[in-house]
Amino acid sequence: MRNTITLLVLFFNSVVLSAQELNLNYDDLENDVLELINAHRKTLKLNKLEKDDVLLKAAQDQSNYMLTIKKLSHEQNNVNKKHPKNRIKFHGGENFNTYGENVLYLTVEPKTYSKNDIAILAERIYQEWKDSPPHYKNMISNEYKYASLAFAFDSKSKRLYATTVFGNKNDN
């Protein structure tokens, strides 16, 4: 009887833990959000934003930082990463001359996300930024040629932190 109870407790704990996991393909989410941004930029006759590895690292750095501090921010305590331009440089982007950053968090359900679920989530992220004048300004700026998004999930609060870093490089 005692072994049965122990097994039931272990089973219940594993079910609860697995219910708290977020199984989401972040690459697909990044691609879907960028697709929405680029489709809108196309209607405005603007260039398509291209992904960039340095901007991705800077975006991931900021999403991870917000996850740690549990709030939205464009700044960090580390002087080498204080502002978006510092994070870009920290991750090897010395040749970037313009930059911008969008951040947000959404409450999401911990579950396995299908392609359709990811498309819906991407639309939510895109719409949040589109409806915010300073974020929208970054999305449609003709100063940017590159953009990358990164995410971090807080399983306790069910918050998905998202960061887009925009930029352009010197023509050297």
Salt bridges, closest charged atoms under 4 A:
ASP28 OD2 - LYS115 NZ 3.04
GLU30 OE1 - LYS51 NZ 3.64
ASP52 OD1 - LYS169 NZ 2.96
ASP61 OD2 - LYS81 NZ 2.89
ASP61 OD2 - HIS91 NE2 2.80
GLU75 OE1 - LYS82 NZ 3.50
GLU75 OE2 - HIS83 ND1 3.90
GLU101 OE1 - HIS74 ND1 2.77
GLU101 OE2 - ARG87 NH2 2.86
ASP117 OD2 - LYS111 NZ 3.57
ASP154 OD2 - LYS70 NZ 3.10
